[in-house]
């Protein structure tokens, strides 16, 4: 993360939670404007590589990961948390449980400051703010498991 965020931008979210909203889904996708989603066929867990059996909202919906309206100079943009394919059923098993217990941490990193600035200013195409994988050309997820980091950029 290159920039600092003020309270008005964050609207009560943590910087980490805010920085994840709108970023690409991995191994899962939303089915429409609501929360309904599905795993991609043969999706693998983004943490360990095993067959995924659920999708994790990052950040979790109860931790700032619900729908969010980001104010930009070009007007408000609606963002949703990305869905990440994970192993483990429910919120307490496998890597899914690790994410909820914070043993596994995920963050988004832009490759260049200008990409982050353009994101915040609403300069990208509107569809790119809807969890579009095109963002992987400009950034990546970093997964931290007990201090060992792994880059995710499909």
C-alpha positions in Angstrom: 0.0 0.0 0.0 1.5 3.3 -1.1 -1.1 5.8 0.1 -2.6 6.8 3.4 -6.3 7.0 3.9 -8.4 9.5 5.8 -11.5 8.7 7.9 -13.8 10.1 5.3 -12.5 7.6 2.7 -12.5 4.7 5.1 -16.1 5.3 6.5 -15.4 3.2 9.6 -13.5 0.4 7.8 -10.0 -0.5 8.7 -7.4 0.3 6.1 -6.9 -3.4 5.4 -10.6 -4.1 5.0 -11.0 -1.0 2.8 -8.1 -2.0 0.6 -9.6 -5.4 -0.2 -13.0 -4.2 -1.3 -13.7 -4.6 -5.1 -10.6 -6.6 -5.7 -10.7 -9.8 -7.9 -12.4 -13.0 -6.8 -10.2 -16.2 -7.0 -11.8 -19.5 -7.7 -15.4 -18.2 -7.0 -17.8 -15.6 -8.4 -20.9 -13.7 -7.5 -24.1 -14.8 -9.3 -25.7 -11.4 -9.4 -26.1 -8.2 -7.4 -26.7 -9.9 -4.1 -24.4 -12.2 -2.0 -25.2 -15.4 -3.9 -22.0 -17.0 -5.2 -20.6 -20.2 -6.6 -17.2 -21.9 -6.7 -15.6 -22.3 -10.1 -15.3 -25.9 -11.2 -12.2 -27.6 -9.8 -11.3 -24.5 -7.7 -8.3 -24.8 -5.6 -7.7 -23.3 -2.1 -5.8 -20.1 -2.5 -3.8 -20.9 0.7 -2.8 -24.6 0.4 -3.8 -25.7 -3.1 -6.2 -28.4 -2.0 -9.6 -28.7 -3.6 -11.8 -25.8 -2.4 -15.1 -26.5 -0.9 -16.2 -22.9 0.1 -15.7 -19.3 -0.7 -14.4 -16.8 1.9 -15.4 -13.1 1.8 -12.2 -11.1 2.5 -12.7 -9.2 4.7 -15.5 -11.2 6.3 -18.9 -9.6 6.0 -19.0 -8.9 9.8 -15.6 -7.3 9.8 -16.1 -4.6 7.3 -16.6 -6.8 4.2 -20.1 -5.9 3.3 -21.1 -3.8 0.4 -19.4 -0.4 0.4 -19.9 2.8 -1.5 -16.5 4.4 -2.2 -16.7 8.1 -2.9 -14.5 9.2 -5.8 -14.2 12.5 -7.8 -16.2 10.7 -10.5 -19.0 9.8 -8.1 -19.7 6.9 -5.8 -18.6 3.4 -6.8 -20.2 0.3 -5.2 -17.7 -2.3 -4.0 -18.1 -5.9 -2.7 -15.5 -8.0 -0.9 -13.7 -10.5 -3.1 -14.5 -14.2 -2.8 -11.5 -16.4 -2.3 -11.8 -20.2 -2.8 -10.7 -22.1 0.3 -10.7 -25.6 1.8 -12.7 -26.3 4.9 -16.4 -26.3 5.6 -18.0 -23.5 7.5 -15.9 -20.8 9.2 -13.9 -23.0 11.5 -12.3 -25.7 9.5 -9.4 -25.9 7.0 -7.9 -22.7 5.6 -11.3 -21.1 5.8 -11.1 -21.5 9.5 -7.6 -20.1 9.5 -8.8 -17.0 7.8 -11.5 -16.4 10.3 -9.2 -17.1 13.2 -6.6 -14.7 11.6 -4.0 -17.5 11.5 -4.1 -16.8 7.7 -3.9 -13.2 6.6 -4.6 -11.8 3.2 -3.8 -8.4 1.7 -3.9 -6.7 -1.7 -0.8 -5.0 -3.0 -0.8 -2.7 -6.0 2.3 -3.0 -8.2 2.6 0.8 -8.5 1.3 3.8 -6.6 -0.3 5.2 -9.7 -2.6 2.2 -9.9 -3.8 2.7 -6.3 -4.3 6.4 -7.0 -6.3 5.7 -10.1 -8.4 3.1 -8.2 -9.3 5.7 -5.5 -10.0 8.4 -8.1 -12.5 6.2 -10.0 -10.4 6.4 -13.2 -10.7 2.7 -14.1 -13.4 1.2 -16.2 -16.6 0.7 -14.1 -16.5 -3.1 -14.5 -13.0 -3.3 -13.0 -14.5 -2.2 -9.6 -16.7 -5.3 -9.7 -14.1 -7.8 -8.6 -12.6 -8.0 -12.1 -9.6 -10.3 -12.6 -8.1 -7.7 -14.9 -6.8 -6.1 -11.7 -4.2 -8.9 -11.5 -2.3 -7.0 -14.3 -1.8 -4.2 -11.7 -1.6 -6.0 -8.3 -1.7 -9.2 -6.4 -2.8 -10.9 -3.2 -0.3 -11.7 -0.6 -1.2 -14.5 1.8 0.6 -14.7 5.1 0.6 -18.0 7.0 2.6 -17.9 10.1 5.1 -15.4 8.6 5.5 -17.3 5.3 4.2 -15.2 2.5 2.8 -16.5 -0.8 1.8 -14.3 -3.8 -1.5 -15.1 -5.6 -1.8 -13.8 -9.1 -3.6 -16.3 -11.3 
